[in-house]
Each structure stands twice: as C-alpha cells, then as structure tokens.
Amino acid sequence: MGKDKERGFGFSSGTTANGSSLSPAARVPLALWKPFAQRCCLQPKDTAKMPESAWKLVFYTMSWSYSTYLLFFTNYTFFHDPPSAFYDWKSGMTVPTDIAIAYLIQGSFYGHSIYATVYMDDWRKDSTVMVVHHVVTLALITFSYAFRFHNIGLLVLFLHDINDIQLEFTKLNVYFKTRGGDYYLIHDILSNMGSVSFSITWFWFRLYWFPLKVLYATCVSSLQSVPNIPFYFFFNSLLLTLLCMNIYWFLFIVAFVAKVLTGQMKDVKDLREYEGEEGAQRAAALLAAQQRLQSEDAGHLNNSAEGKHVQNGITKEKHL
C-alpha cells in the first residue's frame, strides 16, 4: 500500500518477463498504455514498467475514491465512529449493495494479483511477503463478507488504497523524468514530492489509524457490542498479520529515507528490487546482455531495410 523492476509488461506482445503468457486482464493495460509510453519516447526499461503503474494508478484512484465517497458522503459513520461498525450486528445480515460492489471489485483485483505475483512478476526481495499480503487481503475480503464484518472491511480498504495511489504516481513520474534523451525537472520534483507524501501517509494511515480505528474496533468494541461474536480470533489474526506486513514494508521506507538523507541515493528507486550489491550487478549484466542482443538484431534488420539506418543500436528513419 508501495512498491521497480516489476511485472513483465512490455517485454513482448504476449509474454511476461519470465516467459509465461499474459492473462487477458494483463493484456488490457499493456495494449492501452504501452503505445502511449512509446510515443512519449520513454527509455526501454521504463516503457516496460509504465503500463502496469498507469493501470494501477487508475484502479486505486477509482477504488479509493469510491470508498471515500461511502465513508464521508453517505450515512456510514465507521471512520469517525469505528465501534458503530458493530452496532446492530447480526449473523447473516444483509450486505448493502454499495458496499457489496466495493467488495466485488476489490476481491477480483486481489485474486488476479496473486496470479500476477506468482506467474508474471520478476521475483524481488519482498515477493514472498507480497504473495502472503495478497492472500491475507483476499482472505479478509472473503471472510469479512461471509462473516458480515463488511463495515470494518470498508474501513480497511480506505486506509490502505491511498498509499498505492501515491506509490504508482511516484513511479510514473520517475519513468517520465527522462524522455527522448531529455531531462524533465517537473517530473523529478513530483517524484520527490510523491515519495515524501507516500512515506508520511503510510505511517499515518497504516501504522496509526489502522490500529487506532480498525484493530480497536475489532478487538475491543466488537466484544462490547456482541459479547460472543463468532470468528473473533481468526479475523483479528488476519488483521494483525496485515499490520505486521505494513511494519515490514515501512522498514524499506525508513531505509529509503536514510539513504536519501545520508547522500547514498540521489534518485528515487525501489529498494526491494535486488538482494544487495551482488544482485544489482547481476541484474545490470543481464540488462546489458539484453541490450547487446537487441542492438545486434536491429543491425541485421536495418542492413536490409531501405531508407533506414542504425545509430547507437536504435533504428531511425531518414527524413528528407
């Protein structure tokens, strides 16, 4: 709810970085955003990453806006009065249609996210934790709906989605800093602002409000309203697992801030990509080898292509 050497979008028209076929859900952002990235003359590595970040930015913005609307512009009082999530609770009670819609959208998204992390993404330092996070999140969505804890579930979604908006916004501005060989200061400034905002809201929403509002309501208020409420320990264990993962990822944020303050890092990047210097060198070597192969292929193609020439491994049209 952050997060790059990522998902494998853009490596080819139908396969991911690890060679598996793209799912239909993955082809949509690729088809929509990759041509736009190419028209913007992004660097090849950023063209591969940009479609996923753009898709996630759109999704999280819409889902968070919807949960914000439900919590602040309707009669639901769960944010300002979290214990009210359990007022008049009954087993098998009807789930309001507007909350059911939010559950359907989020459940579908996280169900696909499990598949994407396991079969489509490049494996990163925290990929195992990411899989656990998606499984726990999908379990929370499923069981909170089944147990009729949907009111508190809506609050959980609201507190987590905002960080993903800031994360994808920051990543997109990192990708757009260099386009067509030119440097754009505005995107550098926006990426730095986004990283600062992301760090602050992560602590405030996930490490302060989440325990204060959600865990207090589920651990304390639920027993006060419904003394023998079912699935108490099971549901709270899932929420505590989610909190532990939020703390785990916050350590990456602290490490990022420390590197920036000490001058060890000049550009915004994802600290989870590589396992230390050895992993970074290995990734750099693989990228260099891939670029050499692309240059050789481009050279062979363009030697037989009329009206074109190769310069620095890039095919360019001759314009009179």
GIDA-V370732 format. One record per backbone hydrogen bond with DSSP energy under -1.0 kcal/mol. CO is the residue of the C=O (numbers start at 1). NH is the residue of the N-H. E is the energy in kcal/mol with one decimal. If there is no record, write none. Layout:
((CO & NH & E) (CO & NH & E))
This chain:
((4 & 6 & -2.0) (6 & 122 & -1.6) (8 & 11 & -1.2) (14 & 22 & -1.9) (16 & 19 & -1.6) (20 & 16 & -2.5) (23 & 27 & -1.7) (24 & 28 & -1.0) (26 & 30 & -1.3) (27 & 31 & -2.9) (28 & 32 & -2.1) (29 & 33 & -2.7) (30 & 34 & -1.9) (33 & 37 & -2.5) (34 & 38 & -2.3) (35 & 39 & -2.3) (36 & 40 & -1.7) (37 & 42 & -1.8) (38 & 41 & -1.5) (41 & 180 & -3.2) (43 & 47 & -2.7) (44 & 48 & -1.6) (46 & 50 & -2.6) (49 & 53 & -1.5) (50 & 54 & -2.6) (51 & 55 & -2.3) (52 & 56 & -2.7) (53 & 57 & -2.4) (54 & 58 & -2.0) (55 & 59 & -2.5) (56 & 60 & -3.0) (57 & 61 & -1.9) (58 & 62 & -2.1) (59 & 63 & -2.9) (60 & 64 & -2.7) (61 & 65 & -2.0) (62 & 66 & -2.0) (63 & 67 & -2.2) (64 & 68 & -2.5) (65 & 69 & -2.2) (66 & 70 & -2.1) (67 & 71 & -2.1) (68 & 72 & -2.2) (69 & 73 & -2.2) (77 & 81 & -2.6) (81 & 84 & -2.0) (82 & 85 & -2.3) (83 & 86 & -1.9) (84 & 87 & -1.0) (86 & 89 & -1.5) (90 & 93 & -1.7) (96 & 100 & -2.4) (97 & 101 & -2.1) (98 & 102 & -1.3) (99 & 103 & -2.1) (100 & 104 & -2.3) (101 & 105 & -2.2) (102 & 106 & -2.4) (103 & 107 & -2.7) (104 & 108 & -2.0) (105 & 109 & -2.0) (106 & 110 & -2.5) (107 & 111 & -1.9) (108 & 112 & -1.9) (109 & 113 & -1.9) (110 & 114 & -1.5) (111 & 115 & -1.1) (112 & 116 & -2.6) (113 & 117 & -2.5) (114 & 118 & -1.9) (115 & 119 & -2.7) (116 & 120 & -1.9) (116 & 121 & -2.1) (124 & 127 & -1.4) (126 & 130 & -2.4) (127 & 131 & -2.4) (128 & 132 & -2.2) (129 & 133 & -2.7) (130 & 134 & -2.4) (131 & 135 & -2.4) (132 & 136 & -2.9) (133 & 137 & -2.9) (134 & 138 & -2.6) (135 & 139 & -2.4) (136 & 140 & -2.8) (137 & 141 & -2.5) (138 & 142 & -2.7) (139 & 143 & -3.1) (140 & 144 & -2.2) (141 & 145 & -1.3) (142 & 146 & -2.3) (143 & 147 & -3.3) (144 & 149 & -3.1) (149 & 153 & -1.6) (150 & 154 & -2.0) (151 & 155 & -1.2) (152 & 156 & -1.9) (153 & 157 & -2.1) (154 & 158 & -2.0) (155 & 159 & -2.0) (156 & 160 & -1.0) (157 & 161 & -2.2) (161 & 165 & -1.5) (162 & 166 & -1.7) (163 & 167 & -2.2) (164 & 168 & -2.4) (165 & 169 & -2.1) (166 & 170 & -2.2) (167 & 171 & -2.4) (168 & 172 & -2.3) (169 & 173 & -1.8) (170 & 174 & -1.8) (171 & 175 & -2.2) (172 & 176 & -1.9) (177 & 184 & -2.7) (179 & 182 & -2.0) (182 & 179 & -2.1) (184 & 188 & -1.2) (185 & 189 & -2.6) (186 & 190 & -2.4) (187 & 191 & -2.1) (188 & 192 & -1.9) (189 & 193 & -2.5) (190 & 194 & -2.6) (191 & 195 & -2.0) (192 & 196 & -1.9) (193 & 197 & -2.6) (194 & 198 & -2.7) (195 & 199 & -2.0) (196 & 200 & -2.1) (197 & 201 & -2.6) (198 & 202 & -2.0) (199 & 203 & -1.6) (200 & 204 & -2.4) (201 & 205 & -3.1) (202 & 206 & -1.8) (204 & 209 & -2.7) (205 & 210 & -1.2) (208 & 212 & -2.1) (209 & 213 & -3.4) (210 & 214 & -1.1) (210 & 215 & -2.0) (211 & 216 & -1.4) (213 & 217 & -1.2) (214 & 218 & -2.7) (215 & 219 & -2.6) (216 & 220 & -2.2) (216 & 221 & -1.9) (217 & 222 & -1.9) (220 & 224 & -1.4) (221 & 225 & -2.2) (222 & 226 & -3.0) (226 & 229 & -1.8) (231 & 235 & -2.3) (232 & 236 & -2.0) (233 & 237 & -1.9) (234 & 238 & -1.5) (235 & 239 & -1.8) (236 & 240 & -2.4) (237 & 241 & -1.9) (238 & 242 & -2.0) (239 & 243 & -2.0) (240 & 244 & -2.2) (241 & 245 & -1.9) (242 & 246 & -2.0) (243 & 247 & -2.1) (244 & 248 & -2.3) (245 & 249 & -2.5) (246 & 250 & -1.6) (247 & 251 & -1.2) (249 & 253 & -1.5) (250 & 254 & -2.5) (251 & 255 & -2.2) (252 & 256 & -2.3) (253 & 257 & -2.6) (254 & 258 & -2.5) (255 & 259 & -2.1) (256 & 260 & -2.0) (257 & 261 & -2.7) (258 & 262 & -1.9) (259 & 264 & -1.8) (259 & 265 & -1.4) (260 & 263 & -1.0) (270 & 273 & -1.1) (272 & 125 & -2.4) (274 & 276 & -1.4) (276 & 280 & -1.8) (277 & 281 & -2.5) (278 & 282 & -2.2) (279 & 283 & -2.5) (280 & 284 & -2.4) (281 & 285 & -2.3) (282 & 286 & -2.2) (283 & 287 & -2.3) (284 & 288 & -2.3) (285 & 289 & -2.3) (286 & 290 & -2.2) (287 & 291 & -2.3) (288 & 292 & -2.1) (289 & 293 & -2.2) (290 & 294 & -2.2) (291 & 295 & -2.3) (292 & 296 & -2.4) (293 & 297 & -2.5) (294 & 298 & -2.5) (295 & 299 & -2.2) (296 & 300 & -2.2) (297 & 301 & -2.2) (298 & 302 & -2.4) (299 & 303 & -1.4) (307 & 318 & -1.6) (309 & 316 & -2.1) (311 & 314 & -1.4) (314 & 311 & -2.0) (316 & 309 & -1.6))
